[in-house]
Protein backbone atom coordinates (compact mmCIF):
# COMPACT_ATOMS: atom_id res chain seq x y z
CA UNK A 1 0.00 0.00 0.00
CA UNK A 2 1.36 3.42 -0.84
CA UNK A 3 2.09 6.06 1.76
CA UNK A 4 -0.72 8.22 0.37
CA UNK A 5 -3.24 5.40 0.67
CA UNK A 6 -2.27 4.61 4.25
CA UNK A 7 -2.49 8.32 5.16
CA UNK A 8 -5.90 8.52 3.45
CA UNK A 9 -7.08 5.51 5.45
CA UNK A 10 -5.94 7.21 8.66
CA UNK A 11 -7.76 10.44 7.74
CA UNK A 12 -10.92 8.53 6.86
CA UNK A 13 -10.73 6.86 10.26
CA UNK A 14 -10.30 10.21 12.01
CA UNK A 15 -13.36 11.59 10.24
CA UNK A 16 -15.40 8.50 11.08
CA UNK A 17 -14.32 8.66 14.72
CA UNK A 18 -15.23 12.36 14.95
CA UNK A 19 -18.61 11.70 13.32
CA UNK A 20 -19.23 8.85 15.76
CA UNK A 21 -18.41 11.11 18.70
CA UNK A 22 -20.69 13.86 17.39
CA UNK A 23 -23.55 11.40 16.87
CA UNK A 24 -22.83 9.54 20.12
CA UNK A 25 -22.38 6.36 18.06
CA UNK A 26 -19.80 4.23 19.86
CA UNK A 27 -19.74 1.65 17.07
CA UNK A 28 -18.83 4.21 14.41
CA UNK A 29 -16.30 5.78 16.75
CA UNK A 30 -14.64 2.38 17.24
CA UNK A 31 -14.63 1.66 13.52
CA UNK A 32 -12.88 4.97 12.97
CA UNK A 33 -10.19 4.15 15.51
CA UNK A 34 -9.75 0.76 13.87
CA UNK A 35 -9.28 2.31 10.44
CA UNK A 36 -6.72 4.72 11.85
CA UNK A 37 -4.76 1.86 13.40
CA UNK A 38 -4.93 -0.17 10.18
CA UNK A 39 -3.63 2.78 8.18
CA UNK A 40 -0.81 3.36 10.67
CA UNK A 41 0.09 -0.35 10.59
CA UNK A 42 0.30 -0.27 6.78
CA UNK A 43 2.47 2.84 6.95
CA UNK A 44 4.85 1.17 9.42
CA UNK A 45 4.94 -2.04 7.36
CA UNK A 46 5.84 -0.07 4.23
CA UNK A 47 8.52 1.86 6.12
CA UNK A 48 10.02 -1.37 7.45
CA UNK A 49 10.01 -2.91 3.97
CA UNK A 50 11.83 0.18 2.66
CA UNK A 51 14.46 -0.12 5.36
CA UNK A 52 14.93 -3.82 4.59
CA UNK A 53 15.32 -3.02 0.89
CA UNK A 54 17.90 -0.29 1.61
CA UNK A 55 19.96 -2.56 3.84
CA UNK A 56 19.98 -5.29 1.17
CA UNK A 57 18.11 -7.90 3.16
Secondary structure, 3 states (H helix, E strand, C coil): CCHHHHHHHHHHHHHHHHHHHHHCCHHHHHHHHHHHHHHHHHHHHHHHHHHHHHHCC
